[in-house]
Each structure stands twice: as C-alpha cells, then as structure tokens.
Amino acid sequence: MTYPAGPWTPPPPKHPQAMTSLIVGAIGLGSLLVCCGVLLFVSPYARVVGSRAVREIDASEGRLGGRADANAGRIMGIVGTILIPFALVAVVAYVFLSGYDLFWTIEDGDIRWGWTD
C-alpha cells in the first residue's frame, strides 16, 4: 500500500552568519597555501561567528538552517587559531635564520630600521 506524498515544504532559510563563518574560515586556512598564512589572523573571527551561529541555529528549533556551513567555519576557525602561534614562530625563525640582521638606530631623533647583509 502506498501513501500519497505530503505537501512539499521548502528548507528553512540559512542563518545570515553561517556562510560568513565558512568563507572567513576558508580564507584563513587558504592563506597558508596561497600567501604563507598572512591572513591566518582572521581565524578567531570565524570561530566566534561560527560558534554563535551554531548556537542560534540550535535554539531556533528548525526555523533556521545552515548548521553545517556554520560548523565547518567554526572548525576551520579553531584549526586556524591553533596554527597562529606556529606561524609566528616560523616567521621569527625565518627572520633570525635567514642570514640577515635586523637593525635599528636612533639618529637625530629619527628611528631608522632595516636589514643589513
């Protein structure tokens, strides 16, 4: 015996911040591959926005969607936030092990800095 299909209902609208969290998290982690992690500092923002969106989606009792997008952005934000100290250590190690010396001097009231060979 078959039953007739019920009326089709559209999916709930996505939370406005779900896609924001996903995009910002992807930019943060993607910057590791494209520009050596320069934009990794946006990862904490993705974590905060994604966590807030997931919390609000869960509290909406099905009226809001986009939980997967918000959760993915939150996870990418967490991973990027964890990687920030490692990126800072890598930059400092590169500066000190690259064979160049960073100098700064104060001459005539002006602070001058730069690299020497």
C-alpha positions in Angstrom: 0.0 0.0 0.0 1.4 3.4 -0.9 0.6 6.7 0.7 0.3 9.9 -1.2 3.2 12.3 -0.8 2.7 15.1 1.6 3.0 18.7 0.6 6.5 19.9 -0.2 7.9 22.3 2.2 11.0 24.4 1.4 14.1 24.1 3.5 14.4 26.7 6.3 16.4 29.8 5.4 20.1 29.8 6.3 21.4 31.7 9.2 22.9 35.0 7.9 26.3 34.4 9.6 26.6 30.7 8.6 28.2 31.5 5.2 30.2 34.3 6.6 31.9 31.9 9.1 32.5 29.4 6.3 34.1 31.9 4.0 36.2 33.6 6.6 37.4 30.2 7.9 38.4 29.2 4.4 40.2 32.4 3.8 42.2 31.9 7.0 43.3 28.4 6.2 43.6 29.0 2.5 46.1 31.8 3.2 48.5 29.1 4.4 48.7 27.7 0.9 48.5 31.0 -1.1 50.3 33.6 0.9 52.2 31.9 3.7 49.5 32.4 6.3 49.3 36.2 6.1 45.5 36.1 6.6 45.6 33.5 9.3 44.7 36.1 11.9 41.1 36.1 10.7 40.6 32.6 12.0 39.5 33.6 15.5 36.7 35.7 14.0 35.5 32.7 12.0 35.5 30.6 15.2 33.5 33.2 17.2 30.9 33.9 14.4 30.5 30.2 13.6 30.0 29.3 17.3 27.4 32.0 17.7 25.6 30.9 14.5 25.5 27.2 15.6 24.2 28.2 19.0 21.4 30.4 17.4 20.5 27.7 14.8 20.1 25.1 17.6 18.0 27.5 19.6 15.7 28.3 16.6 14.0 24.8 16.7 14.2 24.3 13.0 13.4 27.8 11.8 17.0 28.4 10.7 19.3 26.2 8.6 22.9 26.4 7.6 24.2 24.5 10.6 26.7 22.5 8.5 28.2 25.7 7.0 28.5 27.4 10.4 30.0 24.3 12.0 32.6 24.0 9.1 33.5 27.6 9.5 33.8 27.2 13.3 36.1 24.2 12.9 38.3 25.9 10.3 38.5 28.9 12.7 39.6 26.6 15.6 42.3 25.0 13.4 43.5 28.4 12.2 43.6 29.8 15.7 45.7 26.8 16.8 48.1 27.4 13.9 48.7 31.1 14.6 51.4 30.6 17.3 53.2 28.1 15.0 53.1 30.6 12.1 54.5 33.3 14.4 57.4 31.0 15.5 58.1 30.2 11.8 58.3 33.9 10.9 60.6 34.7 13.8 62.8 31.7 12.9 62.9 32.8 9.3 64.0 36.3 10.2 66.7 35.2 12.6 68.0 32.3 10.5 67.9 33.9 7.1 71.4 35.4 7.3 70.2 39.0 7.6 70.4 41.1 10.6 67.6 43.5 11.6 68.9 46.7 12.9 67.5 49.9 14.3 69.2 53.1 15.3 68.2 56.5 16.6 69.8 59.3 14.7 68.9 62.9 15.1 65.6 62.0 16.8 64.6 59.7 14.0 64.3 55.9 14.5 65.7 54.1 11.5 65.5 50.4 10.9 66.2 48.0 8.1 68.2 45.0 7.1 72.0 44.5 6.7 73.7 41.9 4.6 
